[in-house]
Amino acid sequence: MTGFDITGTSEPWAIFVPQGEAGVHQQLSGLEAKGGRVYRFASSDLATEEGIYRSFAEALRFPGYFGRNWDALVDCLDDLCGEVTGGVGIAGVVQDADQLLEAEHFPLFVSVLCQGADRANSAVDLDGFPLDRPAIAEHFVFEFRDFDREKVASRVEQRDLTVTAGDTFVAAALNPEEWR
């Protein structure tokens, strides 16, 4: 039991695991079997903020007016088209995440992914009104060659996120006291 469900629309939004974690790979296969999509990102392409914007815009087919900033990234993650999601959802997998752990932008990057995923996984807007689309499963998985649960948790921990840990994972979602 992993303690999270990548195929559904419930928290957590960002999951940090050892590379090759069997439960995660089963869930990724399950998402694809339901019609969802898995997108893989090389950590070397995410080493800078501009690299993040470029990689996500290309892989997830953001519109041409994407503003290439953190707020625009949240907005685009919330508004992915059916072609990108298969009408079901996505999982973004960051490979070799060890390379990103000490990057200055890493905690903000995780928060932004959680913000976008929280909105995409909801069937209501920020004011509580129903959206004209169903909730879309959206999760992000960071795979580490050298997984140190305590080190990962300490880098991810911030006021706007709730961080939990199991034997083989760390997970993050928005802190409801800060965001609701």
BELDA-V38574 format. One record per backbone hydrogen bond with DSSP energy under -1.0 kcal/mol. NH is the residue of the N-H (numbers start at 1). CO is the residue of the C=O. E is the energy in kcal/mol with one decimal. If there is no record, write none. Layout:
nh:NH co:CO e:E
nh:NH co:CO e:E
//
This chain:
nh:13 co:172 e:-1.9
nh:14 co:172 e:-2.2
nh:15 co:140 e:-3.0
nh:16 co:170 e:-3.4
nh:17 co:142 e:-2.7
nh:19 co:144 e:-3.2
nh:21 co:18 e:-1.6
nh:25 co:21 e:-1.9
nh:26 co:22 e:-2.2
nh:27 co:23 e:-1.9
nh:28 co:24 e:-2.6
nh:29 co:25 e:-2.0
nh:30 co:26 e:-2.1
nh:31 co:27 e:-2.5
nh:32 co:28 e:-2.1
nh:33 co:29 e:-2.3
nh:34 co:30 e:-1.5
nh:35 co:32 e:-1.4
nh:36 co:31 e:-2.5
nh:37 co:89 e:-2.5
nh:39 co:91 e:-2.8
nh:41 co:93 e:-3.4
nh:43 co:95 e:-1.4
nh:45 co:42 e:-1.6
nh:46 co:43 e:-1.5
nh:52 co:48 e:-2.0
nh:53 co:49 e:-2.5
nh:54 co:50 e:-2.6
nh:55 co:51 e:-2.7
nh:56 co:52 e:-2.7
nh:57 co:53 e:-2.3
nh:58 co:54 e:-2.4
nh:59 co:55 e:-2.5
nh:60 co:56 e:-2.5
nh:62 co:57 e:-1.6
nh:66 co:63 e:-2.2
nh:73 co:69 e:-2.0
nh:74 co:70 e:-2.1
nh:75 co:71 e:-2.3
nh:76 co:72 e:-2.6
nh:77 co:73 e:-2.4
nh:78 co:74 e:-1.7
nh:85 co:81 e:-1.6
nh:86 co:82 e:-2.2
nh:88 co:85 e:-1.6
nh:89 co:85 e:-2.5
nh:90 co:137 e:-2.7
nh:91 co:37 e:-1.7
nh:92 co:139 e:-2.5
nh:93 co:39 e:-3.4
nh:94 co:141 e:-3.4
nh:95 co:41 e:-2.8
nh:97 co:143 e:-3.1
nh:99 co:96 e:-1.7
nh:100 co:97 e:-1.8
nh:101 co:97 e:-1.2
nh:103 co:100 e:-1.9
nh:106 co:103 e:-1.5
nh:109 co:105 e:-2.8
nh:110 co:106 e:-2.3
nh:111 co:107 e:-2.1
nh:112 co:108 e:-2.8
nh:113 co:109 e:-2.4
nh:114 co:110 e:-2.3
nh:115 co:111 e:-2.4
nh:116 co:112 e:-2.6
nh:117 co:113 e:-2.6
nh:118 co:114 e:-2.6
nh:119 co:115 e:-1.8
nh:120 co:116 e:-2.4
nh:121 co:117 e:-2.6
nh:122 co:119 e:-1.2
nh:125 co:129 e:-3.2
nh:128 co:125 e:-2.1
nh:131 co:123 e:-2.6
nh:136 co:120 e:-2.9
nh:137 co:88 e:-2.0
nh:139 co:90 e:-1.6
nh:140 co:13 e:-2.9
nh:141 co:92 e:-3.1
nh:142 co:15 e:-3.2
nh:143 co:94 e:-2.9
nh:144 co:17 e:-2.5
nh:152 co:148 e:-2.8
nh:153 co:149 e:-2.6
nh:154 co:150 e:-2.3
nh:155 co:151 e:-1.7
nh:156 co:152 e:-2.1
nh:157 co:153 e:-2.4
nh:161 co:158 e:-1.9
nh:162 co:173 e:-3.1
nh:164 co:171 e:-2.4
nh:166 co:169 e:-2.5
nh:170 co:16 e:-1.9
nh:171 co:164 e:-2.9
nh:172 co:14 e:-2.8
nh:173 co:162 e:-1.6
nh:175 co:160 e:-2.7
nh:178 co:175 e:-1.6
nh:179 co:175 e:-1.7
nh:180 co:176 e:-1.9
//
